[in-house]
Amino acid sequence: MMRYLLLLAVGMIAMSIAACGGAVPTPVIVEVTKIVEVQVPGETKIIEVPGETKIVEVPGETKIVEVEVEVPAAVPTNTLDDQIAALTCDVKKVGPVTRCMNFHSDYWPLMKLKLDELHKEALAEEGGNAVNWSYSGPSQGRHDDFARYYPGMNVTGQSLQYGVTAAVLIADATGQPYSDDAGSSTILWKPIDDAGLVDRDWDWTQYGVPKEFLAVDAPYMFYRGEGGFLTWYNTSLTSGAEVPDDPRDFVDSKWDGRIVSSMRFLPYAFGQLAFRIGEEEAVALLEQLLDQGLLISNDAANLVASGEKAVMWPGGDSSLIPQVVEGIVGVKSYYGAGVYPFYQGIMKKAVNPKGIALYQLFRAFSPDYYEEQLAKPGKVIDRAWFGVPRFPELHLGNQAILAGMEKGHYHFETLGATETITKVQARVTEIILSR
């Protein structure tokens, strides 16, 4: 209730009567009504002020007239954007990673509504298209799943593996079309960002992505997934207790000729190890292991699964998952490994920014999609970001990495590590090729 006070001065005029000659004259009083309109929010009040035909200032009394006006209270809008902005992450720290334990209950329902809006916009404004050049590219299965959840959407692209960076840079330099998005591990997208091709004004939180999932060194990108290196071993030839937690303990005669790795994993893994134990110590460890008979093979996983070699180190995070399920192979983390996050951003020159944003958000966060993949026999699900609860644990490689993070085995690969990793990768590759 708001009150408005109006002060009105009302003059009360006294007339003097004089005795005159034996007769008393009759006073002449003319009364008029002066109309004053006072505007107040919501209604108009009419106040009558008695006065004279001419304005005469005379002493009088002051009256206070109190007017009450009902003013409706502001109605809160509480839009979808307001609800998203009000979300708060239920934080759980696991090693270097921040998890939002209420993601499925609080964030996803609102994000799903936002993606429905994004779907309509992508169809209306971009024809439902999206282009993705990446390490693995959009498989036919992912394309079909995406189009089933979001009818009319069509994601195309290329699987370029480690050539994706050069392909994008060349396409941009020659004026050719290329991917709508940039992502994957640091060593693949960082040169693209350095060239000024990534949109640094893109805001993922508008779609419900927790701010805790934004890249700490590139907040215009979010963490879509991750990778990490592990030790895989044949359970008939050795045990998890016998396999060292620290790879430096492989420098022992009992491991002579029993370890295998591949060029796909070894240079990068040693670059990460160097970030933890130092470049020179990492390079010296490689030399010692090669002297002990460390085998470099493109068939490393099969050599361990068949029992020809006891250990694959370093190995990827999905190398032998079916064999782990069968009990043929075991897996464990090791000290000095790095978690390398898969970043996700949008290109400045993206032709279909909304379409590609929809594709990557769906792929990264949809629990409905993950549940569906789990129901397929033998399906190895995509690696969900560690910040999301439950789904990372369903990937056996990620289970081992999470356990290793609890032990302090892993460090988090940020842009600051890229220079060291790249430098050591080159040295390791040169050493191996010279043997």
N, C-alpha and C positions, 0 to 999 in steps of 0.2 A: 504494500500500500504506500503510495507516494502522496505527500501532502504539499499543497501549494498555498502559500499565505499571500493574501492580497490586502493591503492597507488602504482603506478608504476614509478620507476626511469628510465628515458630514457637518456642515455649518448649521448651528442653531442660532437663528437671528432674533435679537431682543428689540422690540419696538418701544420707543419712549412715548408715553402719553402725558401731555401737559394740560393743566387746567387753564382755560382761556375764557375769560369774561364770564362766567356763570354757566358756559356750555362746554360739554366735553366732546371734541371732534372724534368721529369714528375713523380708526386707522384703515387704510386700504392695503390689503395684502394680496398679491398675485402669486399663485403657486403653480410652477410648471414641473414637468418630469424630464430630467436629463437621462438619456439611455446610454449606458456604457457597456460594451461587450468585452468580456475578458475571455481569451482563448486559453483552454487548458487541454492537455493531451486527452483525447477520447471524447470530449463533449464541450459544449459552449454554455456558460452561465450568464444570465441576464441580471444585472444589478441595477435597481432603481435608486437614483440619488435625488432626493428632494433639494430644491435650491431656489434661487431667485431668478428673476428675468435678466438680471445683470450680475456679472460676477463680482462679488464683494468678498474680500478676505476678512473674515471676522473670527474671533476666537470661538472655538468649538471643541467638541470632544472627538477623540479618535476611536473608531470601532474596528475590531479585527474580524474579518469574515473568513472562515476556514472552509475550504473546498476540498473534498475527498474524491480522488479519481482512481479507479481500478486500472492498473497497468498489467497486462499478461506477462508472466515470467517467460524468459527466453527458453525455447524448446531445444534441447541438445540434439544435434544431427546424428551423431554416432554412426557415421558412414563406415563402409568396409575399410577405407583408408585409415579412419580414426581407430578402428579396432586393431588393425595391423600395427599401427604406430604405438599402441598401448601394450603390446606383447612384451613379456619379460622372460628371458631364458632362465630355466632352472639349471644352474651351472654345476657340472661335475668335472673336475680336472683329472685327466689321465695322462701322466707324463707331460709331454709338450702340447697336448690337445685339449681343447675345451669342448665338452659335450653339453647339448641342451636336452635334458632328460624329458622335458615336456613338449618336444617337437611334435610328436604324433598327435597328442591330445589337444594342444593349443594352437600351434603354428599351422599344421597341415590343413585343417578344415578351412581356415581363412585363405591360405595359399591356393587351395583347390578352387575356391570361388574366384580368386584373382586370375588364375589360369583360364577359367572359363571366359572371363572378360577378354583376356589376351588372345584366346582362340578366335573369338568373334572379330577382334580388331585385325588379326593376322589374315583372316579370310577376306575381310572387306578391303583392307589397305594394300595387301601384298599378294593376294591370290592364293594364300595358303602355302607359299613356298619357303624353303630354308635350304641353305647350302653349307655343308660342313666338310672342310678339309682337315684331317687330323691323322694321328698315328694309325688308328684302326678304321676310321671312317664309319659312316652309318650303314651297318649291315642290312640286308634285306629283311631279316627278322625284326630289327629295331624299327626300320621304316614301317613295316606292317603293323607292329604293335602301336606305334605312335599314331598312325592313321586310324587305327581302331578306336583308340581313346579319344582322339580329336579328329573327327571325320573331315575330309577335305584337305588335310595337311599332307604335304609331300616334301620329305627331306632327301636331298641328294648330296653327293660329295665324292671324295676320294680317300682311299687308304694309302697314305704316303709314308708311313712309319717315320724314320728319322729324316726323311727328305722334305717333310712338310714345311719346315722353316724356309729353306731355300726356294721352294715352289711359290710360297706366298710373296716373298721379297722380289722374286723375278717377275711374277705376274703384276705386282704393283708398279715396278720400274718400267714395264713395257706397256702399261695401260690395259692390261687384260683383267677380266673379272676373276674374283677368287672368293674364298670362304667368307661367310657372314660372321663367323666367330673365330676367336683365338683361344687356345687352351692347351691342355696337357701339362707335362712337367716343365719345370723352370727352364731347362736348357733348350726346350723347343719353342716356347712362346716369348722368352725374354728378348731375343734379337728383334722379334716382330714389334714388341712394345718399344724398344729402344729406337726403332725406325719411325715411331710416331703413328703407327697404324691402329693401335688399340684405343677405343673410346674411354678416356679417363673420367668422363662425366657420368657414366652409366651408374644408375642406382638400383642395385638388386634388392635392397630392403623394401622397395615399394611393392614387391611381389610377395613379401612375407619371409624372405630369407633372413634368418637371425643375423644381427650384426656380428655375432661371435663367429659366423662362418665366412665372413669377408676376409680376404687375404690380408695379413697384418702388414705386408709390405706393398700391397697393391689393392686398396679397398674398392676399386672399381671392378674387381674380379671376386668370385666366390670359390670356395673349395668344393669341387664336384665329387672328388674321390681321392684315392691315394694309392701309392705303391710302396713297397719296401722289400728289402732283401732278407733272405732266410737261409738257414742250413737244413738240407734235406738228407736223410740217411736211410740206408736199407736196414730194416729191423732184424734181419737174419744175420747181418754181419757186425752190427754194433748196436749200442743202446743210446737213448737220450742222455743218460747219466755219464756215459763215456765220452760222448761228443762234446768238445770244449764250448763253453760260453764265450770265451775270448779267442778270436781266431789266431792270435799270436801263439796260443798253446798248441796249434797244429804243427809248430816247428818241433817235432819229436819223431824219432825213428819209427815209432809204431804206426805213423800215418804215411810212411814212405809208399808212394805209388798207389795210394788208396783214395785219393781225392781227385775229383773232376769238376770243371767249370766250363763256361762258354764265353765267347767274345760278346755275346748279347748282354751278359750281366757283369762280367768281371771288371772291365775298365770303369764303369760307372760306380760299381760297389766300392772299388778301391778309392775312387775320388771321394766318396762319402766317408770312408774310413779315415782318409787323410785329414779330413776336416776335424775329426775327433782326436786322432793320435799323432797327427803331424805328417807332412808330406814325405819327409825322408824316411821315417820309420815305416810308413805304409809301403813305399817303394822297396825298402830293404826286406820287408816281409814277403813281398811278391818274389823277389829274387831267391830267397831261401826256399819257398814252397816249390818254385820251379826246379830248383836243384834237387828237391826231394821227390820229384816225379809228378808234380801237379799236371794233369792232362787238360788241355784246352780242346774241347770237342763241341761240334754242333749237335751232337746226340747225347749230351750230358745226362739228361733226365732218364732216357732209356737205359743208359749204362748203370745208373743207380737202381732203377726198378728191376733190372734183370739180375742184379747181384754182381756184375762185373767190376763195379766200383762201390765202395762203402758209403762215400759221402759226396754230395754236390755242394760245394761252397766256393764262392757265393752263388746262390740261386735266386730266382724270382719268387714272387709271392703266390703264384698259381701253378708252379711247375709240375707238381706231382699230386694234385688234390685227389684224383680218382684212386691212386694207389694208397693214399693215406686212409681213405674211406675203407679200402680193402684190408688195411693193416700191414701191407707190404712195406710201406715207407713211413717214417716219422718225420716231424718237422719241429724246429725250434728257432728261437731268436738268437742273435749274437751281439756282443758288445761292439759299438762303433758303427752300427748300421744307421741309415737315415730313413726317415719317412719323407718320401717326396710327394707332395700334394699335387693333384691335378687341378690346375686353375681353370676358371671359365670366365671369358670376357667377350665383348662384342666389338667388332671392327668399326672404325670411324666411317668407312665407306660401305658398311653393310647395306645391301639392297633389301634384305628381309630381316631387320633387327627383331621384330616382334615374333616372327615365325621361329627364328633360331633360338630366341630366349625361351619360348614355350617348349621347344624340343629339349633343351638342356635342363630346364627346371623339372620337367616331367621325368627325364631320365635320372636325374640326381635324387629326387625327393619323393616320388609317388609311392606310398606304401602299398597301394592297390597293385601297382605294376610289380613290385618286389614279391608280394605274396603270390601273384600269378606265376612268376618265374620259379618260385620255390616248389610249386605243384608239379612242375615238369620233371619227369624222371631223368636223373643224370645231369640236370642243368647246373652249370656253374654260374651263379648270379654275378651281375656287375658289382664292382666294389663300391659300396656306399661310403660317403665321407664319415670318418670316425666320430664327428660331432653328432651325427644322428644316432639315436639309441637303437639297439636290437639288430638292425640289418648288417652292420659290419661283422658282428659276431657269427653270422650265418655263413660267412666265407671262411673256410678253414685256414687259409693263409693269414687273413686278418685276425683271426683268433690268436694265432701265434704272435703276431705283431703287437696286439693289445697286451698280451701277457708280457712281452718284452718291454713295452713302455712302462709297465708297472715296475719292472726291475731296473729301469734306467738305462736300458740297452740302446735306445733310439734317441737321436736328436732330430730336430725338425728342420728340414731343408728350406732355407729362405734365400732371397736374392743375394744376401751377403756371402753365401757358400758357393755360389755359382762359379766364381773365378777360380777358387781352389779346385773344385771338382773338375772343371774343364781342363785345367792345367795338368792335373794328375792323370786324367783319362788319356791325354795325349802321350804322356810319359809311359804309362802302362802299356798302351797299344804299341809303342815303339819297342819296348823291351820284349814283348811277346813275339813280335814279328821278326826281331833280330835273332831269336833262338833257333 
